[in-house]
Amino acid sequence: MDKIDKALRLSAGNSHNKQQENWRANILTRSQLMENLLSEVKRLAQGDASLFIHGESGTGKELIAQAIHKASPRHNGPFIAVNCSAIPEDLLESELFGHRKGAFSGAFEHRQGLFQAADSGTLFLDEIGDMSSAFQVKLLRALQERQIRPVGSNTSIPVDVRIVSASHHDLEKKANDGGFRMDLYYRLSVAKLTLPKLSERREDISLLANYFITHSDSTYSYVAKGFSNQAMEILLSYDWPGNVRQLQNVVEHVSALATTPIVPANLVERVLQEKNSTMQGLKEAKSQFEKEYLIKLLRSVDGNVSQAARLAKGNRTEFYKLLDRHQLKPTTFK
């Protein structure tokens, strides 16, 4: 019986060690810049302080957040990720804190929020810079008190979660400019990690491209298995403004069109040109129109916000919010 107990303990220990060693298994790199970052990730993972990850879209912020969780003492707890910009503002409080039956129209039953779902684990709040100022106050209170109050409830619930947040915005600059609460920024960024762009880790482009072409997420079986030397040279020299996500999308597109195992250079060129000339999505087009409209409006009234708000048939508060969203300053137009 003693031998069996010992074997079980050894087995459990090996499983624990294996899990700890695999904390970075999903991150492919040969870049020294990334290796330095991952060393920092492992050190910071051992504590329990809130971490903020800054990086452009497509750099892999959620992968880093997952690595932090897997390398941390909380690795046996849940890892819950939520994209704050993808949830309508009026639903964000219910999504994170939960709600009670009858709290609002459509609340037909009690619902647990993501804070409770992540209890004893890690809650990853992606694109936190897009969160409204009204909800920032509620989130700050929850972090300070380590308690959440479901919508429609009079009772607070204690929660034990580690917060990892991320944004493509420079949140410190945004806080200094008044677009984000400074006290919340300090609460979220006890430690900060900055992810490099793909163009800053070019030695990883071939590694990632070859991985993506042989590990497609598609249900279809593609013939493409690699790139010609010329095709790889094109990938290596491209700037990749959309970072790793863009590279993955391009490789997926190339794989779908390829008729030979080795992808030729002209196919990569064609896909990159198509990607660059692709029509904007509706959200991006609306945002661009809105910004251009605001610029023309402010120019026409020499930066007078009251006049501009009246012409836009809105109030000053809402108009200032629009200006903040597009990082426009009225003084620029005076």
N, C-alpha and C positions, 0 to 999 in steps of 0.2 A: 504493500500500500504506500509506503514511504517513497518508493521508486516512481510510482505512478504520479504522486503529488509533485515530486521533483520534476518529472517530465512535463507535467502540465504547467508548472511555474516557468520552466525554461521555454516552453512553447509560447506562453503568454509574453515573456520577456522578448523573445525573438520577433514576435508579431509587433510589439511596441517599438522595438528598434527599427524594424523594417518600415513602419509607418513614419517614424521620425526621419529616416533617411530619404523617404520618398516625398518630402515636403515640397521639393522643387522639380519633381519629375515632369510636370507639364510645361516647364519653361526651357525652351531650347536656345542655347547660346554658346558662342565661343568668344564673345566679346569681353575684354577685360573690364570695360565700363559696366557691363551687366553683372559680371562676377563681383565687382566691388559693391554694386547695389544689393546683390543677393546676400553677400556677407553681412551687410547692414540690416537686411530684412531678418536674417536669422537671429541677430543680436536683439533687435527690437521685439521680435516675436516672443522672447522669453519673459518680457514684462507684461503689464496689463493696461498700460497707458493708451489713450486714444491716439490713433495714427491718421495722418492725412497724406494722401497720395496725389501728387500733381503730375499731370501728363496730358499730352495732346490726345485727341480721340484716336482710338485704334492702337495705342501703345501697349495695351495689356494690363490696365489698372486692376481689373477684376482677378486676373491670374495672380497678380502680386498679392492681392488681398487674400486669395485662397491659400497662397503659400504661407503668408503670415499666420493664418489660422492653423494650417497643418503642422507648422513648426512650433506652435505655442502649447502651453499646458492645457489649453482648452480644446485640443484637437479631437477629443472624443465627443465634444458637444456639437450642436448644429452650426452650420455656416449658412446664413441667410443673406441673400443679395437683393437689393431693391434699387431700381433706377428712379430717382426722385423726379427727374424731368419727364418721365413717361407716364406719371400718375397725375390726373387732374388735381388741381390745388384743393378743390372741395372734398376730395376723397383721400388725400394724403394722411390726414389725422386719423381717420378710421383705419386706413391700411396699416399704419405703424402702431397705433395704440389700441386698435380694436373698437368695437362698439357694443352697446346693449340693445336688445330687442326693442323696437319702437323708438329708437333714438332719432331717427329721421325717416322720411318716406323711403320705403324699400328695405328697411332694416327689419326683416321678418324673424330674425333669430340672433342670439348672442354670437359674436364673432371675435375670435382671438386675433390680436394684432401681431405684427412681425417682431416687435420687441419681445413679446412673450414666447413666440415661436423660436427665437434665438437664445432663450434663457440658458445660461451656463456655456454658451458658445460665443460666436462672433456675428455681429450685424454689420453688413457692408452697405453703406449709403453712397451710391454712385451719383455723380452729377449733383452734388449737394449745393453747388453754387447757384442753381436755378430755383432753389426753394424760396417761397415768398417770405417777406419780412414778418408777416403775422405768424406763420408757422415756426419761424426761427425762434421766436420767444417761447413757444410751447416745447420745442425740442431742447432748448437750453435748460428749461426747468426740469425736464425729464432726466437730462444728463446730470444736473446738479444734485437732484434728489434721489437719483437711481430708482425712480418710481414713474409709472405711467398711469394715466387715468383714461379709461375707455370713454368714447363719446357716449353721452347719456348716462354716465355713472357718477355717483357721488363719492366713490371709494377709489383710492389709489392702490396700485398693485406694485410691490417691489419686484425689480428685475435685475438679473445679474448677467450683463452682456458687455463684451468689449466692442467698442465702436471703431470701425475703420471706415473712413470716408474718402471720397475722391472727387476731383473736378478737373475739367480741362481749363477752367478759369484760373488765373492767378488770384487765389482767394485773399491773400494778404493785401494785394493792391486793391482788390474790390472792396475789402473791409475799410482800407484807408480812404477810399473814395466815397464811402457811405453806402455802398451797394450790398453790403453784408455786415451782420452784427459782429463787431470786433470781439466782444466777450465770448460769442459762440465760436468764432474762429480760434481763439486761444484755447477754448475747451476741447475743440476737435483736433487741434494740431499740437498736442504735447510733443509729438515727434513728427517729422515730415520727411517724405521720400519723394524724389523727383525722378520720373521715368525718362530715359533718353528717347529721342525720336529714332525711327529706323535708319534715317540718313546719318545718324551719329554712331551707328553700330553696323556699318556696311558689311563687316565680316560675317554677319548673321544672315544676310540676304540669301546666299546660295544654300545655306543650311536649312532655312525655313522654306524656301521655294521647293527644294527637293523633298522635304517632309510633306508639304501640302499636296504635291503632285502624286505622292504614293499613299497618302492617308486622307482621301477625299471623304467629305461628309455626305456626298451624294449617294443616292440609292442605286445609281447607274454605275456600271463598270466601264471605266474609260480605258482607251488603249494607251494613252500617254503615260510614260514612266520616267521621263527625264527631259533635259533641255540640251540643245546643241550648244557648243561653245559660244557661238555668236549670240544665240538667244539669251544665254546667261549673262553675257557682257552687257546686253541691253538692260536686263533686270538690275545689274549691279550699278549701272550708271544713272538709273532713274532716281528722281528725288523722293518719291513716295510720301506725298503730303498727307495721305490717309494712313500712313504707317503700316503696321503688321496686318491690320484688318484689310487694307487695300491690297496688299500683296496676296493675301489669301483669296480675295475675291477675283483678282486677275488670274491667278493660277487655276482657280476653279473654272473660270471662263475659258481659258486656254485649253484646259483638259477636255471641256465639253466639245470644243471645235476641232481638236487634233485628230488626224486620221492616221498618224504614225506614232510609234512608241517614243521617238525623239522629236520634241517640239522644235520646229524651225524658227529662225529669227523673224521672218516676215509675219508669222502668226502672232508673236508677242508684240511686234510693232503695231499690228492692226488692232489688237485688243486694247493696248494702251491708248491709241488714238481714239477709239470708240469710247473708252471710259472717260477720257478728257472732254469729249464733245457731248457726252450724255446730258440730256435735258435735266435741269434741276428738279428735285422733288417739290411737291406742293408746299411743304413746310418751309423749305429754304427759299422758294420763290416769294412766298408771302412775307417772310422776314426781310428779304432784300427790298421788296416794294415798300414795306413799312418804313425802313430806314431811309430810303431815298425820298419818300413823302415827307418825313420829319425834317430832313435836311433842307428841302425846298421851302417848307413851311417856315422854318426858323430863319432862313435867309430873307424871306419876304417880309418878315416883321423885325428884322435886325436883332433876333435873339430874345424878343419879348415873350416870355412864357405865357403870361395871361392872355395876350392877343392870340398867340398860337393855339392855346387850348380852346379859346372861343371859336376860332376858325375851324378847328377840328371837331367842334361840337362835343367837347369833353370838359372835365374839370382839371384844375391844376395838379391835384394829387395823382390822378391817373396819367396825366401827361408826363409828369416827372418820372413815373414808373416806366413809361415807354422810353424816355430818354436814357434812363439807367440801363434798361435792357439792351439798348443799342450803343451804350457807352458814348452818348453825345452830351456835350456841355453847352448850354445856351450862350455862355460867354464867348465861345468860339465864333459866334455869328454876329457879335456886336461890333 
